Amino acid sequence: MKWPLVLPFAALSLAVFSCMKVGPIGGYEDASVPIWGSGARGGTTSVNTSTSAAALIRQVNLKVDMVPKGTHGRRVVRPMKPRYITIHSTQNYSAGAERHSLALKRGALRASKRRGGNRIGYLIWHYTVDEKMAIQHMPTNEQGEHADFDGPGNRYSIGIEMCEERGSNINATIDRTAKLTAYLMHKNGIPLSRVVPHYHWPRKGTSRPHKNCPHFLLDNGRPGRKWKAFQGRINSYYKQINSQSVASR
């Protein structure tokens, strides 16, 4: 299925978060996506200098564009102390971070509210990342609706969606996501072992409880070499922050 260049919000609601498979557009489904730089091997990045958390988040180019409290995905506010970070991919090939942000604010991303399923009738997550920026949609101390309905993925994890807009630089998006993840680990005291793909959270009552998401960072639908390489990239940025923290004491 091909999405139009300008995606109507009604159609966007069917594509985003669900990570539904719309076909290997752009070769992402089967291609081996390079997620490390020229100076790295085995999913790690050479660390030559330390950096502060503030400097790293500046590199992310973070924009705060919250869904207003009391509306749509934040109509019901559930407090959260984050213990995990969950990584997703949109599998929407016609929109970057700004269009996803606009859709969330307009309440276009609806989902069927049901017992054991979506709890509020909308989809919402904390950050969307593309090749140019990251946008925050809700505070990290609030629960989203992005992982496993009423399970621990929604109740205890920060949700990050990676964009796949056709023609964009997916490697730049992955790298920006790794930087944002390292920053959030540092800020919230979350270890690398608790940075997980959407695949990690089973969705009760579905025919395929473990989603192939983020599909371009999984091997044959499961965490493997690509996911470990992505973890290595995150860890390299996290170590840069810690190195700077130790040096400044």
Secondary structure, 3 states (H helix, E strand, C coil): CCCCCCCCHHHHHHHCCCCCCCCCHHHCCCCCCCCCCCCCCCCCCCCCCCCCHHHHHHHHCEEECCCCCCCHHHCCCCECCCCEEEEEECCCCCCCHHHHHHHHHCCCCECCECCCCECCCECECCEEECCCCEEECCCCCECCECCCCCCHHHHHEEEEEECCCCCCCHHHHHHHHHHHHHHHHHHHCCCHHHEEEHHHCCCCCCCCCCCCCCHHHCECCECCHHHHHHHHHHHHHHHHHHHHHHHCC
